[in-house]
Amino acid sequence: MADKFSDFESFSDLLKDNDLSKKELAPGEKIEAIVVDVTQDSIFLDVGGKSEGYVDRKELEDEEGNISVKAGDSLVVYFLSGAHNEMLFTTKIGGGSSSRAHLEEAYRSSIPIEGFVQKEIKGGFEVTVAGKIRTFCPFSQMEIKRISEPDKYIGRHLLFKITKYGEEGRNIVLSRRIILEEEREEKREQLKDSLQEGMTVKGTITSIRDFGAFVDIDEAIEGLIPVSEIGWSRIDNIKDILSEGQNVEVVILKLDWENDRFSFSLKQALPDPWLTISQKAPVGSFHTGTVVRLAKFGAFVNIAEGIDGLIHISKLGGGRRINHPREVLEEGQNIDVKIDDIDTEQKRIALSLVSEEPEEDSEVTGKPDDYAEYMKQTAPAQSRKGSRSTLGDLLEAKLKEKEGKK
């Protein structure tokens, strides 16, 4: 031990001049300490002033015997006992048989305890702690949310807190949920200082409803992505876009910490299609679109992802007055349209129906469908390929045909 503390006073002297020893730490008291040194058996800690304690190295070893802490790191520990001028701390009560003596203290002081999930039993899980002591963890206390796959917990070493210690340790009930909720609350407090509305953050979809999808951020807060904020295009079925467990990037719309209400936007984290629509679909260009909604004043047509334009009712009658767009079109119908005007600032596009654009010299006043059928049956081969003939042209062609027969 002399080499270990060559740069410090002796460990015994430290304890004599120790602020913590003067205030007499209570077993189970939680403190934050600084790692001073790591040896083959112990991790020595600076626990305030000139005071030091230690933690059993095995608590922080992985399966290969490696540890992730080093001198200078901070560590949250619980005071267990002080004997022979030594202060023993723990990050958790381990799984060894030597831990049995600390089980009641772990219960009274709310110290985490490591347990091994043996099997599923009625109402929950059988968990062994401190060697071979059998305990019980209810389903509701294994996770914050309802468990759907109990089998995935079997055979795992997990941290719990003892919520019931009876019959001198023969009746012990555990909760993992308490630890998860404490961790979540700590992360939540950290996020309060870092998150702001308008920021883009990463999250995970936790559930999907008809009105939107819930997303978890850093396992600390959960909020809603309203269906209107899932994509730039119209969404018929959210599950066609998102699935539970999917990782996404979202923009924060609202942070209401007091009422625990948070909302996010998926579409605002995606490129806005309106920024490039003037280049992809300039005024005067022709496109094939799908009728997505009929209103009294016109028909909305989707011409690209996230881009809907309007054909005003005055441009739907083919020269005649109609009372409602449904007289000419139906939702889901594919039609050819021409872009007449684009207002990117207001996100509006004016369209006209190509097949129903009235000819300036046309005198036909019948139904558009009748006129289109008439054009198809009577137009010469050249006009069917794309040129537009007036009614006069068609009559003249008909007269020439009769004269030829004579």
VOKOLDREN-894208 format. One record per residue (C-alpha): chain; x, y, z. Coordinates in Angstrom, 1 decimal. Layout:
% residues N
+-------+--------+--------+--------+
| lumvo |      u |      v |      w |
+-------+--------+--------+--------+
|     A |      X |      Y |      Z |
...
+-------+--------+--------+--------+
This chain:
% residues 406
+-------+--------+--------+--------+
| lumvo |      u |      v |      w |
+-------+--------+--------+--------+
|     A |    0.0 |    0.0 |    0.0 |
|     A |    3.0 |    2.3 |    0.6 |
|     A |    3.8 |    2.4 |   -3.1 |
|     A |    0.2 |    2.9 |   -4.0 |
|     A |    0.0 |    6.2 |   -2.0 |
|     A |    3.6 |    7.4 |   -2.6 |
|     A |    2.3 |   10.7 |   -3.9 |
|     A |   -0.2 |   11.1 |   -1.1 |
|     A |   -0.4 |   11.0 |    2.6 |
|     A |   -0.9 |    7.5 |    4.0 |
|     A |   -4.4 |    6.1 |    3.7 |
|     A |   -4.8 |    6.1 |    7.5 |
|     A |   -3.8 |    9.7 |    7.7 |
|     A |   -6.2 |   10.6 |    5.0 |
|     A |   -9.1 |    9.1 |    7.0 |
|     A |   -8.1 |   10.9 |   10.1 |
|     A |   -8.3 |   14.2 |    8.2 |
|     A |  -11.4 |   13.1 |    6.3 |
|     A |  -14.4 |   15.3 |    5.9 |
|     A |  -16.6 |   12.3 |    5.2 |
|     A |  -15.3 |   10.4 |    8.3 |
|     A |  -16.2 |   13.5 |   10.4 |
|     A |  -19.8 |   13.6 |    9.0 |
|     A |  -20.1 |    9.8 |    9.2 |
|     A |  -21.6 |    8.6 |    5.9 |
|     A |  -24.7 |    6.6 |    6.3 |
|     A |  -24.7 |    3.1 |    4.6 |
|     A |  -26.3 |    3.4 |    1.2 |
|     A |  -25.6 |    7.1 |    0.9 |
|     A |  -25.0 |    8.0 |   -2.8 |
|     A |  -22.1 |   10.3 |   -3.8 |
|     A |  -20.0 |   11.2 |   -6.8 |
|     A |  -16.3 |   10.3 |   -6.5 |
|     A |  -13.2 |   10.6 |   -8.7 |
|     A |  -11.1 |    7.6 |   -9.7 |
|     A |   -7.6 |    8.0 |   -8.2 |
|     A |   -6.1 |    4.7 |   -9.3 |
|     A |   -6.9 |    1.3 |  -10.7 |
|     A |   -5.2 |   -1.9 |   -9.4 |
|     A |   -5.6 |   -5.6 |   -9.9 |
|     A |   -8.1 |   -5.8 |   -7.1 |
|     A |   -9.6 |   -2.4 |   -6.4 |
|     A |  -10.5 |    1.0 |   -7.8 |
|     A |   -9.4 |    3.7 |   -5.4 |
|     A |  -11.6 |    6.8 |   -5.1 |
|     A |  -11.3 |   10.4 |   -4.1 |
|     A |  -14.5 |   11.0 |   -2.2 |
|     A |  -14.1 |   14.6 |   -1.2 |
|     A |  -11.4 |   16.7 |    0.6 |
|     A |   -8.5 |   14.4 |    1.3 |
|     A |  -10.7 |   11.3 |    1.7 |
|     A |  -10.4 |    8.1 |   -0.2 |
|     A |  -12.3 |    4.9 |   -0.5 |
|     A |  -12.4 |    1.9 |   -2.8 |
|     A |  -14.6 |   -0.2 |   -5.0 |
|     A |  -14.1 |   -3.9 |   -5.8 |
|     A |  -12.6 |   -3.9 |   -9.3 |
|     A |  -14.8 |   -6.9 |  -10.2 |
|     A |  -17.9 |   -4.7 |  -10.1 |
|     A |  -16.8 |   -2.8 |  -13.2 |
|     A |  -15.1 |   -5.7 |  -15.2 |
|     A |  -16.6 |   -7.0 |  -18.3 |
|     A |  -16.6 |  -10.7 |  -19.3 |
|     A |  -13.0 |  -10.4 |  -20.5 |
|     A |  -11.8 |   -8.7 |  -17.3 |
|     A |  -11.5 |   -5.3 |  -18.8 |
|     A |  -12.8 |   -2.1 |  -17.3 |
|     A |  -13.7 |    1.2 |  -18.9 |
|     A |  -12.8 |    3.6 |  -16.1 |
|     A |   -9.4 |    5.2 |  -15.5 |
|     A |   -7.8 |    7.8 |  -13.2 |
|     A |   -9.6 |   11.1 |  -13.4 |
|     A |  -13.0 |    9.6 |  -14.3 |
|     A |  -16.0 |   10.4 |  -12.1 |
|     A |  -18.1 |    7.5 |  -10.7 |
|     A |  -21.4 |    7.4 |   -8.8 |
|     A |  -21.1 |    5.1 |   -5.8 |
|     A |  -22.9 |    4.0 |   -2.7 |
|     A |  -21.3 |    3.9 |    0.7 |
|     A |  -21.4 |    0.4 |    2.2 |
|     A |  -19.3 |    0.3 |    5.3 |
|     A |  -16.2 |    1.6 |    7.0 |
|     A |  -13.9 |   -0.8 |    8.9 |
|     A |  -10.2 |   -0.9 |    9.8 |
|     A |   -9.8 |    2.6 |    8.5 |
|     A |  -11.1 |    1.5 |    5.1 |
|     A |  -14.2 |    3.0 |    3.3 |
|     A |  -16.0 |    0.5 |    1.1 |
|     A |  -18.2 |    1.8 |   -1.7 |
|     A |  -20.2 |    0.0 |   -4.4 |
|     A |  -21.8 |    0.8 |   -7.7 |
|     A |  -24.1 |   -2.1 |   -7.2 |
|     A |  -24.5 |   -5.1 |   -5.0 |
|     A |  -23.0 |   -7.9 |   -7.0 |
|     A |  -24.1 |  -11.4 |   -7.7 |
|     A |  -21.6 |  -13.3 |   -5.5 |
|     A |  -22.5 |  -15.0 |   -2.2 |
|     A |  -20.5 |  -12.4 |   -0.3 |
|     A |  -23.3 |   -9.9 |   -1.3 |
|     A |  -25.9 |  -11.6 |    0.9 |
|     A |  -24.9 |   -9.6 |    3.9 |
|     A |  -25.7 |   -6.4 |    2.0 |
|     A |  -29.1 |   -7.3 |    0.7 |
|     A |  -31.1 |   -5.7 |    3.5 |
|     A |  -28.9 |   -2.6 |    3.3 |
|     A |  -29.5 |   -2.5 |   -0.4 |
|     A |  -33.3 |   -2.6 |    0.3 |
|     A |  -33.2 |    0.1 |    3.0 |
|     A |  -30.8 |    2.4 |    1.1 |
|     A |  -32.1 |    1.8 |   -2.4 |
|     A |  -28.8 |    0.5 |   -3.7 |
|     A |  -28.9 |   -1.3 |   -7.1 |
|     A |  -28.4 |   -5.0 |   -7.0 |
|     A |  -27.3 |   -7.3 |   -9.9 |
|     A |  -29.6 |  -10.2 |  -10.7 |
|     A |  -29.7 |  -13.1 |  -13.1 |
|     A |  -33.0 |  -13.7 |  -14.8 |
|     A |  -33.6 |  -17.4 |  -14.6 |
|     A |  -37.0 |  -18.0 |  -16.1 |
|     A |  -40.5 |  -16.8 |  -16.6 |
|     A |  -43.0 |  -17.7 |  -13.9 |
|     A |  -46.6 |  -16.7 |  -13.2 |
|     A |  -46.9 |  -13.0 |  -13.2 |
|     A |  -43.3 |  -12.2 |  -13.8 |
|     A |  -39.7 |  -13.6 |  -13.6 |
|     A |  -37.6 |  -15.6 |  -11.2 |
|     A |  -34.3 |  -13.7 |  -10.6 |
|     A |  -31.4 |  -15.0 |   -8.6 |
|     A |  -29.3 |  -12.5 |   -6.6 |
|     A |  -26.2 |  -12.8 |   -4.3 |
|     A |  -25.4 |  -16.3 |   -5.4 |
|     A |  -28.5 |  -18.5 |   -5.3 |
|     A |  -31.1 |  -16.4 |   -3.5 |
|     A |  -34.3 |  -16.6 |   -5.5 |
|     A |  -36.4 |  -13.4 |   -5.9 |
|     A |  -39.4 |  -12.2 |   -7.9 |
|     A |  -39.7 |   -9.4 |  -10.5 |
|     A |  -43.3 |   -8.7 |  -11.7 |
|     A |  -43.8 |   -8.2 |  -15.5 |
|     A |  -44.8 |   -4.6 |  -14.8 |
|     A |  -41.5 |   -3.9 |  -13.1 |
|     A |  -39.2 |   -5.2 |  -15.8 |
|     A |  -39.7 |   -2.3 |  -18.2 |
|     A |  -41.3 |    1.1 |  -18.3 |
|     A |  -43.7 |    0.0 |  -21.0 |
|     A |  -45.7 |   -3.2 |  -21.3 |
|     A |  -43.6 |   -6.3 |  -22.1 |
|     A |  -44.5 |   -8.0 |  -25.4 |
|     A |  -41.6 |  -10.5 |  -25.6 |
|     A |  -40.7 |  -11.9 |  -22.1 |
|     A |  -38.3 |  -14.5 |  -23.5 |
|     A |  -35.7 |  -11.8 |  -24.5 |
|     A |  -35.0 |  -11.2 |  -20.7 |
|     A |  -34.2 |  -14.8 |  -19.9 |
|     A |  -30.5 |  -15.5 |  -19.2 |
|     A |  -29.5 |  -11.9 |  -18.8 |
|     A |  -27.7 |  -10.1 |  -15.9 |
|     A |  -29.6 |   -6.9 |  -15.1 |
|     A |  -29.7 |   -4.3 |  -12.4 |
|     A |  -32.7 |   -4.1 |  -10.0 |
|     A |  -33.7 |   -2.4 |   -6.8 |
|     A |  -35.3 |   -4.3 |   -4.0 |
|     A |  -38.9 |   -3.1 |   -3.3 |
|     A |  -39.8 |   -5.7 |   -0.7 |
|     A |  -37.5 |   -7.5 |    1.8 |
|     A |  -39.4 |   -9.8 |    4.0 |
|     A |  -39.0 |  -13.0 |    6.1 |
|     A |  -35.3 |  -12.2 |    6.7 |
|     A |  -34.6 |  -12.3 |    3.0 |
|     A |  -36.8 |  -15.3 |    2.0 |
|     A |  -39.4 |  -13.0 |    0.4 |
|     A |  -37.7 |  -10.5 |   -1.9 |
|     A |  -39.4 |   -8.5 |   -4.7 |
|     A |  -37.4 |   -6.6 |   -7.3 |
|     A |  -38.0 |   -3.8 |   -9.8 |
|     A |  -35.9 |   -2.9 |  -12.8 |
|     A |  -38.4 |   -0.3 |  -13.9 |
|     A |  -37.4 |    2.0 |  -11.0 |
|     A |  -33.8 |    2.1 |  -12.3 |
|     A |  -34.9 |    2.8 |  -15.8 |
|     A |  -37.2 |    5.6 |  -14.7 |
|     A |  -34.3 |    7.2 |  -12.7 |
|     A |  -32.0 |    7.0 |  -15.6 |
|     A |  -34.7 |    8.4 |  -17.9 |
|     A |  -35.2 |   11.3 |  -15.5 |
|     A |  -31.5 |   12.1 |  -15.4 |
|     A |  -31.3 |   12.1 |  -19.2 |
|     A |  -34.4 |   14.3 |  -19.3 |
|     A |  -32.8 |   16.9 |  -17.1 |
|     A |  -29.7 |   16.9 |  -19.3 |
|     A |  -31.9 |   17.4 |  -22.4 |
|     A |  -33.6 |   20.4 |  -20.9 |
|     A |  -30.4 |   22.3 |  -21.2 |
|     A |  -29.5 |   21.2 |  -24.7 |
|     A |  -32.8 |   20.9 |  -26.7 |
|     A |  -34.5 |   23.8 |  -28.4 |
|     A |  -37.5 |   24.1 |  -30.7 |
|     A |  -36.4 |   24.0 |  -34.3 |
|     A |  -33.5 |   21.7 |  -33.7 |
|     A |  -33.1 |   18.4 |  -35.7 |
|     A |  -32.6 |   15.4 |  -33.5 |
|     A |  -32.5 |   11.6 |  -33.9 |
|     A |  -35.1 |    9.3 |  -32.5 |
|     A |  -36.8 |    5.9 |  -32.6 |
|     A |  -40.4 |    5.2 |  -33.6 |
|     A |  -42.1 |    3.5 |  -30.6 |
|     A |  -45.7 |    3.2 |  -31.7 |
|     A |  -48.0 |    4.1 |  -34.6 |
|     A |  -51.6 |    5.4 |  -34.4 |
|     A |  -54.1 |    6.7 |  -37.0 |
|     A |  -53.4 |   10.3 |  -35.9 |
|     A |  -49.6 |   10.0 |  -36.0 |
|     A |  -46.5 |    8.2 |  -34.7 |
|     A |  -44.7 |    8.5 |  -31.3 |
|     A |  -41.0 |    8.9 |  -31.3 |
|     A |  -38.5 |    8.4 |  -28.4 |
|     A |  -35.6 |   10.8 |  -28.1 |
|     A |  -32.4 |    9.5 |  -26.3 |
|     A |  -34.6 |    7.2 |  -24.2 |
|     A |  -35.5 |   10.3 |  -22.2 |
|     A |  -38.6 |   11.9 |  -23.8 |
|     A |  -41.4 |   10.7 |  -26.1 |
|     A |  -43.5 |   12.9 |  -28.3 |
|     A |  -45.9 |   12.8 |  -31.2 |
|     A |  -45.3 |   13.2 |  -34.9 |
|     A |  -48.8 |   14.3 |  -36.2 |
|     A |  -49.9 |   12.6 |  -39.4 |
|     A |  -49.7 |   16.1 |  -41.1 |
|     A |  -46.0 |   16.2 |  -40.3 |
|     A |  -45.0 |   12.8 |  -41.5 |
|     A |  -44.4 |   13.6 |  -45.1 |
|     A |  -44.8 |   16.3 |  -47.8 |
|     A |  -47.2 |   14.0 |  -49.7 |
|     A |  -50.7 |   13.0 |  -48.6 |
|     A |  -50.5 |   10.0 |  -46.2 |
|     A |  -53.2 |    7.3 |  -46.5 |
|     A |  -51.5 |    4.8 |  -44.2 |
|     A |  -48.7 |    5.8 |  -41.8 |
|     A |  -47.4 |    2.2 |  -41.7 |
|     A |  -46.5 |    2.5 |  -45.4 |
|     A |  -44.0 |    5.2 |  -44.3 |
|     A |  -42.9 |    4.2 |  -40.8 |
|     A |  -42.5 |    1.1 |  -38.6 |
|     A |  -41.9 |    0.6 |  -34.9 |
|     A |  -38.3 |    0.5 |  -34.0 |
|     A |  -37.3 |    2.6 |  -37.1 |
|     A |  -34.6 |    5.3 |  -36.6 |
|     A |  -35.6 |    8.7 |  -37.9 |
|     A |  -34.4 |   12.4 |  -37.9 |
|     A |  -37.1 |   14.9 |  -36.8 |
|     A |  -37.4 |   18.6 |  -36.2 |
|     A |  -38.6 |   19.7 |  -32.7 |
|     A |  -41.9 |   21.6 |  -33.0 |
|     A |  -42.8 |   22.0 |  -29.4 |
|     A |  -41.2 |   21.3 |  -26.0 |
|     A |  -43.6 |   21.5 |  -23.0 |
|     A |  -41.5 |   20.2 |  -20.1 |
|     A |  -44.1 |   21.1 |  -17.5 |
|     A |  -46.9 |   19.1 |  -19.0 |
|     A |  -44.6 |   16.4 |  -20.5 |
|     A |  -45.9 |   17.1 |  -24.1 |
|     A |  -43.6 |   17.1 |  -27.0 |
|     A |  -44.2 |   17.3 |  -30.8 |
|     A |  -42.0 |   16.7 |  -33.8 |
|     A |  -42.0 |   16.9 |  -37.6 |
|     A |  -40.5 |   14.3 |  -39.9 |
|     A |  -41.3 |   16.2 |  -43.1 |
|     A |  -39.4 |   19.3 |  -42.0 |
|     A |  -36.3 |   17.2 |  -41.7 |
|     A |  -36.7 |   16.2 |  -45.3 |
|     A |  -35.9 |   18.4 |  -48.4 |
|     A |  -38.8 |   20.7 |  -49.2 |
|     A |  -40.0 |   19.8 |  -52.7 |
|     A |  -41.3 |   23.3 |  -53.3 |
|     A |  -37.8 |   24.7 |  -53.3 |
|     A |  -37.0 |   23.0 |  -56.7 |
|     A |  -40.5 |   22.7 |  -58.3 |
|     A |  -39.9 |   25.7 |  -60.6 |
|     A |  -37.0 |   23.9 |  -62.1 |
|     A |  -38.5 |   20.5 |  -62.3 |
|     A |  -41.9 |   21.7 |  -63.5 |
|     A |  -41.8 |   25.2 |  -65.0 |
|     A |  -44.8 |   27.2 |  -66.1 |
|     A |  -46.1 |   25.9 |  -69.4 |
|     A |  -44.9 |   22.4 |  -68.9 |
|     A |  -47.2 |   19.3 |  -69.2 |
|     A |  -47.5 |   16.6 |  -66.6 |
|     A |  -49.5 |   13.5 |  -65.7 |
|     A |  -51.1 |   13.8 |  -62.2 |
|     A |  -53.6 |   12.1 |  -60.0 |
|     A |  -56.8 |   13.7 |  -58.7 |
|     A |  -56.4 |   13.6 |  -54.9 |
|     A |  -59.4 |   15.8 |  -53.8 |
|     A |  -62.5 |   17.4 |  -55.3 |
|     A |  -63.8 |   20.6 |  -53.8 |
|     A |  -66.6 |   22.9 |  -54.9 |
|     A |  -64.2 |   25.4 |  -56.4 |
|     A |  -62.0 |   22.9 |  -58.2 |
|     A |  -59.9 |   19.7 |  -58.3 |
|     A |  -56.6 |   19.2 |  -56.5 |
|     A |  -54.1 |   17.2 |  -58.5 |
|     A |  -50.8 |   15.6 |  -57.3 |
|     A |  -48.1 |   16.1 |  -59.9 |
|     A |  -45.0 |   15.2 |  -57.8 |
|     A |  -44.2 |   14.0 |  -54.3 |
|     A |  -45.5 |   16.6 |  -51.9 |
|     A |  -46.8 |   18.9 |  -54.7 |
|     A |  -50.5 |   19.4 |  -55.3 |
|     A |  -51.9 |   21.9 |  -57.8 |
|     A |  -55.4 |   23.2 |  -58.3 |
|     A |  -57.6 |   23.1 |  -61.5 |
|     A |  -60.2 |   25.8 |  -60.9 |
|     A |  -63.7 |   24.7 |  -61.7 |
|     A |  -63.9 |   27.4 |  -64.5 |
|     A |  -61.3 |   25.3 |  -66.4 |
|     A |  -63.0 |   22.0 |  -66.1 |
|     A |  -66.2 |   22.4 |  -68.2 |
|     A |  -64.5 |   22.4 |  -71.6 |
|     A |  -66.4 |   25.6 |  -72.5 |
|     A |  -69.6 |   24.9 |  -70.6 |
|     A |  -70.6 |   25.7 |  -67.0 |
|     A |  -70.5 |   22.9 |  -64.4 |
|     A |  -71.7 |   22.9 |  -60.8 |
|     A |  -69.1 |   20.6 |  -59.3 |
|     A |  -65.8 |   19.0 |  -60.5 |
|     A |  -67.3 |   15.6 |  -59.9 |
|     A |  -69.3 |   16.1 |  -63.1 |
|     A |  -66.0 |   15.8 |  -65.0 |
|     A |  -63.4 |   14.1 |  -62.7 |
|     A |  -63.2 |   11.6 |  -59.9 |
|     A |  -60.7 |   11.1 |  -57.1 |
|     A |  -57.9 |    8.7 |  -58.0 |
|     A |  -58.2 |    9.4 |  -61.7 |
|     A |  -55.0 |   10.0 |  -63.7 |
|     A |  -55.1 |   13.1 |  -66.0 |
|     A |  -52.8 |   15.3 |  -68.1 |
|     A |  -52.4 |   18.8 |  -66.9 |
|     A |  -50.6 |   22.0 |  -67.9 |
|     A |  -48.9 |   24.3 |  -65.3 |
|     A |  -50.3 |   27.8 |  -65.7 |
|     A |  -48.7 |   29.5 |  -62.7 |
|     A |  -46.5 |   28.8 |  -59.7 |
|     A |  -46.4 |   30.7 |  -56.4 |
|     A |  -43.6 |   29.0 |  -54.4 |
|     A |  -43.9 |   31.5 |  -51.5 |
|     A |  -47.6 |   30.5 |  -50.9 |
|     A |  -47.0 |   27.0 |  -52.1 |
|     A |  -49.7 |   27.1 |  -54.8 |
|     A |  -49.8 |   25.9 |  -58.4 |
|     A |  -52.5 |   26.7 |  -60.9 |
|     A |  -53.3 |   24.0 |  -63.4 |
|     A |  -55.5 |   23.5 |  -66.4 |
|     A |  -56.8 |   20.2 |  -67.8 |
|     A |  -55.1 |   19.5 |  -71.1 |
|     A |  -57.8 |   17.3 |  -72.6 |
|     A |  -60.5 |   19.9 |  -71.8 |
|     A |  -58.8 |   23.1 |  -72.9 |
|     A |  -61.4 |   24.8 |  -75.1 |
|     A |  -60.4 |   25.7 |  -78.7 |
|     A |  -60.7 |   29.4 |  -79.4 |
|     A |  -62.6 |   28.8 |  -82.6 |
|     A |  -64.6 |   25.8 |  -81.4 |
|     A |  -68.4 |   26.3 |  -81.5 |
|     A |  -69.2 |   23.0 |  -79.8 |
|     A |  -71.3 |   23.4 |  -76.7 |
|     A |  -72.0 |   19.8 |  -75.9 |
|     A |  -70.5 |   17.7 |  -73.1 |
|     A |  -66.7 |   17.5 |  -73.0 |
|     A |  -66.8 |   13.7 |  -73.2 |
|     A |  -69.1 |   13.9 |  -76.3 |
|     A |  -66.7 |   16.4 |  -77.9 |
|     A |  -63.6 |   14.3 |  -77.2 |
|     A |  -65.3 |   11.2 |  -78.6 |
|     A |  -66.4 |   13.2 |  -81.7 |
|     A |  -62.8 |   14.4 |  -82.2 |
|     A |  -61.5 |   10.9 |  -81.9 |
|     A |  -63.9 |    9.4 |  -84.5 |
|     A |  -63.8 |   12.2 |  -87.1 |
|     A |  -60.3 |   13.6 |  -86.9 |
|     A |  -57.9 |   12.7 |  -89.8 |
|     A |  -55.0 |   10.5 |  -89.0 |
|     A |  -52.6 |   13.4 |  -88.8 |
|     A |  -54.7 |   15.2 |  -86.2 |
|     A |  -55.0 |   12.1 |  -84.1 |
|     A |  -51.2 |   12.1 |  -83.7 |
|     A |  -51.2 |   15.4 |  -82.0 |
|     A |  -52.3 |   18.3 |  -84.1 |
|     A |  -55.6 |   20.0 |  -83.1 |
|     A |  -58.3 |   20.6 |  -85.7 |
|     A |  -61.2 |   23.1 |  -85.5 |
|     A |  -64.7 |   22.0 |  -86.2 |
|     A |  -64.5 |   24.0 |  -89.5 |
|     A |  -61.5 |   21.9 |  -90.5 |
|     A |  -63.3 |   18.7 |  -89.8 |
|     A |  -66.4 |   19.8 |  -91.8 |
|     A |  -64.2 |   20.8 |  -94.7 |
|     A |  -62.4 |   17.5 |  -94.7 |
|     A |  -65.8 |   15.7 |  -94.7 |
|     A |  -67.0 |   17.7 |  -97.8 |
|     A |  -63.8 |   16.9 |  -99.7 |
|     A |  -64.4 |   13.2 |  -98.9 |
|     A |  -67.9 |   13.4 | -100.4 |
|     A |  -66.8 |   15.3 | -103.5 |
|     A |  -64.1 |   12.6 | -104.1 |
|     A |  -66.8 |    9.9 | -104.1 |
|     A |  -68.7 |   11.7 | -106.8 |
+-------+--------+--------+--------+
